[in-house]
Each structure stands twice: as structure tokens, then as C-alpha cells.
Amino acid sequence: MTIKSSKHVMKIPREKAYRARGSADIMKPSLGGLIGKYGLLLGVLVIMVFPFLWQLSTSLKGAGENIYDFPPSLIPAEPTLANYGEVFRTIPVLDYAWHSLIIGVGTVITNVVFATLGGHALGTMKFRFKWVILAIFFSTLLLPGEVTLTSQYLTIKSLGLANTLWGVFLPGAIAAINVLLMMAACRMIHPDTLDAATIDGANTMQRLRHIVWPNIRGMVSVVALFSFIGAWDDFLWPLVVLSDPANYTLTVGMQYLNSNFAANPRVIAAGTMIALIPIILLFAALQKHFFRGVEEGGVKG
């Protein structure tokens, strides 16, 4: 930058000129902005975390404590695990959790495999009627699950899979949203890289293994985590398909507590925590990969 005067010409470095004009402080938040930002974050944290803390506190309180005090007391006066023991004595928690785990793991495997293959085809390949297929995928996202519930049940029943874990698993084996997420991740790969691999003699599976997969592993972790949480937390579809209590998943089995312990919310809270804790542990273990995948999906290049 050059500043001219009547006597001489003086050159000032660009950085100093910006600092002189105050441009270096443009991105620096004011005190009011900081207070507002952290106040908003604190409010969101309270809204989202308080119900969990209240459920956890209720599950640890004994029969003599009032769980409806106001303001609520989150620290039990005499913590006890008797409510958890009552849950395990009432329903076969481990069997139901095993059923949910089988469905959850199977859902993760099929969604990762088929969504990767479908996303690769839609994101990197050129073929006829591609946009028709994309339109079909997008249209399925507009329909709520309740609309297709009857048709799904009739299909599962006609296959002879009603009241089986296979019947619970199959409708969620592949989700349209996961295919679209993988398609978006695959489109971030530069076409010249794939063309160079093709010129070097790499076939489709070799390109998928050595080029595509290393670039979409972050998004794969997002798809895997969402798929497992969706399968683990699903309640309506297993409730419709399963009629034998021996085949219940954990979420359906916990509904039995609401009907038998409606007057004792402590036991219901304990059952809720039993179903929720595995999800919390899983997310805590995979959060680094999850946020990396979200970041890779939001930033191209």
C-alpha cells in the first residue's frame, strides 16, 4: 500500500495497513457476542441433557424419595440399584438386548455394503436413466414410515417372516438416505483420479477398493452409526411384526414395564437407561470418526 503526501511517498506493509484500519479485529467477537453465544450453548445443553440426567436420577432413587420435587433434585439421597434389579427380574433383558444387537449389526453391515455400492454407481458412473433412479430415491424420503407400514407388513407376512427377527431386519437392510449420503461422498472424489486408474487397467472393484473406499471411510462411519442407532431404537416396526414375547427386541420388551409398573416410574426409568446406555457408549467410542465423516461430507476437496 502506498500513501502519498506533498513531500514524500511512504510505503507501508499490507499487514500493517490492515491492522491500522482495524481489519484484524473484524473476526474478534465482542464481549456481548461471547456472552450471548455461550449463553445460548448453555441453554441448549440444559434442554438436551436435563431429561437424561432426570431419568438417571429417577432410576437411582428409592421408594421413599419424591421424584416430583420442585425444583428437582438430581442427586439421590440414598442411591440404590434395586430398580435395575427389578427390571432384570421382570423381563429377560439380556435376551432382548441380544436380539437388538443382532438386528443392529446386520443393519450396519447391509447398509454400509449396499449404500457404498449404490453411492459409488450414482456418484461416479454415467448410465442411462440415472436421474430417474435419483428421483425415485428422493421421492422415498418424502414418505413417512407410517405410510408404508401396512405394505411392508403384508410383504413380510407373505414371505413367511412375520414374528421373526428376519422380518424386523429386512425393511431396514438398506435406507435411501444412506445411499444418497454415500453418493455425495463419492462425488467428492476427483474424476481425473478415477480416469487415471481406469487407464492404468484398474477394474471397478479395484477402483472401489483402492481409491473410493479410502476417501469415503469418514462417511461410512456416519452411515454405520446412524444405521445402528436407528435399528436399536426402532419400536413401532418390531411391535407390529413380533407377537411372541420370546422374540422381542429390547425397546419392545421395555414397553412391558410401562404396562406393569405404571405406578412406579423408577423402574421404567431404569429400563430406559438400560436401553440408552449402549448407544451412549457406542457414540462415545466412535465420535471422533463420526465428526470426521460429517466434516468430510460438508467440505469438498
N, C-alpha and C positions, 0 to 999 in steps of 0.2 A: 504494500500500500504506500502511496506517495502523497505527502502533504506539501503543498506549495505555499510559499509566503513571498512577500515583496523582496526579501533579502537573500533567501537561500531556499534550497529544496532539501528536505529531510526525509529519509526512508525509515519507516517503522516496520518491524517484522509483523507478518499477518496475525500470528497468535497474540501479540501484544495489542494489536489494533482491536481484535475481537474482545479481548479482556477489557480494554478501555471502554468499549461500547456496552459492556455488561452482558455480552452474549454468552460468556462462560457460566452465568448463573441462570440461564433460561431453564435448564432441566432440574435445577435445585428447587425442591418443594419448599413452600413457606411453612411456618410453624402451624398455622391454621390448617393447611393441607395435610401435614403429618398427623395432627390430632384427629382430623376427620377420617383419614384413611385407616388409621389403627382403631379408631372407634367403630368404624363400620366392620372391620375384620373381627373385632371382639364381639360385636352384636351377632354376626353370622355364626361365629364359633359357639356362642351361648345357645342360639336357636338350634343348631345341629347336634351339639354334644350333650346338652342338658337332658333330652329324653333318654339317651343311652345311660347316662350317669344315674338318672332316677330309676330306671329299670334295674340296673346293677345294685343300687342301694336297696330297692324293694326286695330283690331276691335274697339279700343277706340279712333281712330283718326278721326277728322272731314274732310270734303271735301276739306278744304283749305290747309291741310298738305300734303307734299310729302312723300309718303310711300317708295319711292325708293331712298332716300338719301344714300350716301355712304361717310363715314361709317354710318350704320343705326342708327337711333335714337329710342331707345326703350321706352323713356318716352314721351308720347304725350304732345304737348304744351298746348292744350286745350282739355282735356279728355271729351268724350261725350258717352252717351248710345243710341244715335239716331240710330246707325247701328243695335243694338239689337232690338229696337222697330220696325225697318223696317222688320226684319226677322219675328217677331211675326205678323205683319200686312200682310205679303206676304203669309205665309203658316201657317196652324194650328199646331203649334209646340207642344202644349200640347197633342193633339190627337195622333200625330205621336209618341211622346215620350211614351204615354200610350201603344201603340201597341208594341213598342220595349221593354217596361218593362214587358208586359205580356209574350212575347216570351222569354225574358231573364230569368225570374223567372221560367217559365215552363221548360226551358232547364236545369237550375241548378237542379231542383228537379229530373227530369228524369235521368240526368247524375249521380247525387250522388247516387240515389237508385239503378239503374241498374248496374252502374260501381262497386258499393260496392258488390252487389250480385255476379256479374261475376268475379270480382277480388278475392273474397273470394273462389269461387269454383276453379278457376285456381291456386290460390296461396296456398291453404291449403288442398284441396281434391285430391284424386287419383282416376282416372277413365280411361276407355279405350278411345283412340283417343284424349287424352288431347293435345299431341304435334301437332296433325293435326289442332286442333282448334287454338292453339297458332300460327301456321304457317299462318293460314288464317287471324288472327288479324294483324300479322306483315306485311303480303302482302298488306293489305289495306292501310298501311301507305306509301307504295311506289307509290301509285297512286295519282296524284294531283287532286284537286276537280273538275277542268275543264273537266277531262276525264269522270267522272260520271254525269256531269251536265245534259246531254241530257236524259240519262236513268232515273235519278231522276225526271226530269220534266214530262216525259211520264208516270211514275208511279203515280205521284201526280195527273196528269190530268185524268188518268184512274180511280182514286178513287173519282173524282169529287171535288177535293180540290184546284184546280187552282184558283188563285185570292182570296185566303182566308188566314187568319193568321195560320190556321192549316197546310196548305200547306207549309208555311215558317218554321213552328216549327218542323214538323215530321223528316226531314232528319238529323237534329242536335240533336234529342232527346237522342241519345247515340253515343258517339265517341269511336273508338277503342283505341285511345291513353289514354283515361281516364280509360278504363278497365285495360290496362297494368300498368298504374300508381298505381291503387288500388291493382292489383296483386302483384306488387313489395312491397307495404306497408304491405300486408297480409303475405308475405313470411318472413318478419322480425319477426313475432311472433314465439316464440319457439314452435316446435311441441309438446314437452312434456306438455306444458300448456294446449293445446287443448286436448291431450290424457287424461290428468288428469280430465278435465271437462267431457269428454265422459264417463270415468269410474264412475264418480260421478252421472251419469244419465242425464247430460245436452243434450238436443237435438240440432239440427243445429241452430235453431233460437235463442236459449238461449246462445249458444257459440258466435254467431254473435253479440248478444246484449251486453253481459257482458264481453267478452274477446276481440273480434275482434274490435268492434266499439271504445272502449276507446283507443286502440293502433293506430288507423288509422285516428283519427279526424284531425290531422295536414294535412295529405294528402288530406282529404276530403275538407278542406278549399282551398287547391291549385286547386283541380278539380272544385270546385264551382266558384272560381274567374275566372279561365280560361274559363269556360263554359259561364259565364255571359258576359265577355268581348267579346268572340267570337260571341255570339248571338247579342249583342248590336251593334258591329261594322260591322257585315256582311252587304255587299252591293250587291254583284253580284246575290246571290240566291234570295233575296226578289225582286230585279229588274226583274228577269226572271219570277217569279211566279205571282207577283202582277201587274195588269193592271189598276185597279181602284184607282185613287188618294186618295179616301176616306180610303183605307186600307193600305196606305203606312206606312212603318216604318220610323224612324227619319233619318236614313242615306240616304234612297232613297228620302225622302222629301227634304233633303238638296241639292240633286242634282238639284232640280228645281231652286235653287238660282244661280247655275253656268250658266244655260241657260238664265236666265232673268236678272242677274246682272253681266254678264261677264265683263262689263266695270267698275264695282265698286267692287274691291276686298275687300273693307272694310266690306261690307255686307256679302260677302262669308266667310271672316274670323270670323265674329260674329256668323254665323251659325255653323262654325266648332267648335268654343269654346262652344256653347250651347250643341253640341253633345258630346264634350270631357269632360266637367266639371263633369257630373255624374260618369264617370269612374274614374276620379282622386279622387273624394270624396270617392267612394267605396274602392279604393285601400288604401287610407289613413286610412280608418276606419278598414280595415282588414289586414294591412301589418304585424302586429305582428303575427297573425295566419298564414299568408302566408309564412313568412320566417321560422317560426317554422316548418311548414309542409315540406318545402324544406330541412331543416336541418335534420328532422327525416327521410326523404327519402334518404338522402345521407350518413347517419351514421347508421350502423347496431348495434343493441344491446342497 
